[in-house]
Amino acid sequence: MVATSTVIIISTLFMNYTSKNKEIQRYEIHVVQPGDTLWKISKMYRPNEDPRKVVWEIQKHNKISPVIRPGQVLEIPIR
């Protein structure tokens, strides 16, 4: 009984983990222009989503701080 419960819990966690990773599979390339901010970029590519979440995803994926510079190349997660 305990072993069965453990297997079910592990299977459920794995399915949730893999389904979350499959949500973001594609990226668009964006070259930062003068005046761009992560907020503006997030609204440009995913206008119907909370920009705070999108900014966080952009930062996490590109391993950057909130400061961006013109000419910088970013991969924007697209759903």
N, C-alpha and C positions, 0 to 999 in steps of 0.2 A: 504494500500500500504506500509506504513512504517512497520507495523507488519510483513508483508510477507517478506520484505527485511531483517529484523532483523532475522527471522527464517532461511532464506537461509544462511546468513552469519554465524550464530551460527552453523548450520548443517555442513557447509563447514569446519569451524575451528575444529569441533569435529572429522570429518572424517579424516582430515590431522593429527590430534593429535593421533588418534588411529592407523592409518596406520603406522606412524613413530614408535610407540611403538611396533608394530608387527614385524618390521624389525629385531630386536634383540630379539630372544626368547630363544635361547639356549646358554649354557655356557660350556666351557671346563675347567677342573681344571688343573692348572699348579703350580707345586712346584718349587719355584725359586732355581736355582742352582748357584754355584759360577761363577761369570763372566756374569751372565744374566743381561740384562738391559730391561727396558720396550720397548725400540726401537727394540731390537733383538726379544723379545717375540712377539711383534706386527707383525713383518715380518714373524715369524715362523707360526703363526696361520692364518694371513690374508695377504699373500704376494702380492696380486694384488691391495691392497688399500693403501692410503696415510698413512704412519706410524704415522704421527702427529695426525691424527684423531683417529686412533686405540689406541694410547697411552692415549689420552684424555678420550676415552670411558672406557679403563681399569681403569684409575685413578678414574673416576667418579663412576663407578659401585662398585669398591672395597673401595671407600672412603679413598684413600691413597695419599701420596705425591709422587713426582718422585723418591724418594729413596726407594729401595727395598733391602731385605736381604735374603741370602740363607736360605731355609727352610720355607720361607713365602709362604702361599697358596693363589693363585689368581684365581678368576673366570674370564675367557677370553670370552668376547662376540663373538659369532660365527654367521655368516650370512648364 
